[in-house]
């Protein structure tokens, strides 16, 4: 909603001042450095800085994957969105039976 007041012949647009203040506030809002991954097997980078709307990206060392948020955003209240991820391993179990080996041999023959 747009509020306008006419004072002494001048039109003052209150929303203009509110938006101007909001932009200045947000430009200077800093979330501080985001927390690193919880188990120390990765890293977090903030190439755009740690101010409002900038993004923190989480990565893990080789053989680990990010579990949780891979990206978090600096929010208007000075906190990072989401929660701190951790780096975990993914285990793949393959059940190998004689029947499955014979089937593979037949398919590849």
For each residue, the residues with C-beta under 8 A, 3 or more apart:
1:
2: 13 15
3: 14 15
4: 11 12 13 14
5: 11 12 14
6: 9 10 11 12
7: 10 12
8:
9: 6
10: 6 7
11: 4 5 6
12: 4 5 6 7 17
13: 2 4 16 17
14: 3 4 5 17 18
15: 2 3 18 19
16: 13 19 20
17: 12 13 14 20 21
18: 14 15 21 22
19: 15 16 22 23
20: 16 17 23 24
21: 17 18 24 25
22: 18 19 25 26
23: 19 20 26 27
24: 20 21 27 28
25: 21 22 28 29
26: 22 23 29 52 53 76
27: 23 24 51 52
28: 24 25 51
29: 25 26 51 52 74 76 78
30: 49 50 51 52 74 78
31: 34 50 51 52 54 74 75 78 79 80
32: 50 78
33: 46 50
34: 31 44 46 50 56 72 80 84
35: 38 44 80 84
36: 40 42 43 44 84
37: 40 41 42 43 44 58 60 66 84 85 86 87
38: 35 84 85 86
39: 86 87 88
40: 36 37
41: 37 60 61 64 86 87
42: 36 37 58 59 60 61 64 66 87
43: 36 37 58 59
44: 34 35 36 37 56 57 58 59
45: 56 57 59
46: 33 34 49 50 54 55 56 57
47: 57
48: 51 54 55
49: 30 46 54
50: 30 31 32 33 34 46 54 56 74
51: 27 28 29 30 31 48 54 74
52: 26 27 29 30 31 74 75 76
53: 26 73 74
54: 31 46 48 49 50 51 73 74
55: 46 48 71 72 73 74
56: 34 44 45 46 50 71 72 73 74 80
57: 44 45 46 47 70 71
58: 37 42 43 44 66 68 69 70 71 72 85
59: 42 43 44 45 66
60: 37 41 42 64 65 66 87
61: 41 42 64 87
62:
63: 89
64: 41 42 60 61 87 88 89
65: 60 87 88 89 90
66: 37 42 58 59 60 69 70 85 86 87
67: 85 86 87 88
68: 58 82 83 84 85 86
69: 58 66 72 81 82 83 84 85
70: 57 58 66 85
71: 55 56 57 58
72: 34 55 56 58 69 80 81 82
73: 53 54 55 56 80 81
74: 29 30 31 50 51 52 53 54 55 56 78 79 80 81
75: 31 52 78 79 80 81
76: 26 29 52
77:
78: 29 30 31 32 74 75
79: 31 74 75
80: 31 34 35 56 72 73 74 75
81: 69 72 73 74 75
82: 68 69 72
83: 68 69
84: 34 35 36 37 38 68 69
85: 37 38 58 66 67 68 69 70
86: 37 38 39 41 66 67 68
87: 37 39 41 42 60 61 64 65 66 67
88: 39 64 65 67
89: 63 64 65
90: 65
91:
92:
93:
94:
95: 100
96: 100 101
97: 100 101
98: 101 102
99: 102 103
100: 95 96 97 103 104
101: 96 97 98 104 105
102: 98 99 105 106
103: 99 100 106 107
104: 100 101 107 108
105: 101 102 108 109
106: 102 103 109
107: 103 104
108: 104 105
109: 105 106
